[in-house]
Amino acid sequence: MRQQADFNRIKQWLEPKLGAMGLTPERFARLCKLSRTSIYFYMEDVSRPTEETMTRMCRVLGVPL
């Protein structure tokens, strides 16, 4: 169950930040140097980002890790 809860937190954390910055998932993926599919998988609870990926995402969003 914990893993599912982690997925939900990632989705709940990411969507509002993208909206606030006016970023589409596609644009965010490009800025993070990730595939568009990866971002959608994170947002749809299919997979989780690695620590390195989370670091990239936080850097682009300007938030602490």
Secondary structure in CASP SS format (residue, H / E / C, confidence):
PFRMAT SS
TARGET T0000
AUTHOR 0000-0000-0000
METHOD secondary structure of the structure
MODEL  1
M C 1.00
R H 1.00
Q H 1.00
Q H 1.00
A H 1.00
D H 1.00
F H 1.00
N H 1.00
R H 1.00
I H 1.00
K H 1.00
Q H 1.00
W H 1.00
L H 1.00
E H 1.00
P H 1.00
K H 1.00
L H 1.00
G H 1.00
A H 1.00
M H 1.00
G C 1.00
L C 1.00
T C 1.00
P H 1.00
E H 1.00
R H 1.00
F H 1.00
A H 1.00
R H 1.00
L H 1.00
C H 1.00
K C 1.00
L C 1.00
S C 1.00
R H 1.00
T H 1.00
S H 1.00
I H 1.00
Y H 1.00
F H 1.00
Y H 1.00
M H 1.00
E C 1.00
D C 1.00
V C 1.00
S C 1.00
R C 1.00
P C 1.00
T C 1.00
E H 1.00
E H 1.00
T H 1.00
M H 1.00
T H 1.00
R H 1.00
M H 1.00
C H 1.00
R H 1.00
V H 1.00
L H 1.00
G C 1.00
V C 1.00
P C 1.00
L C 1.00
END
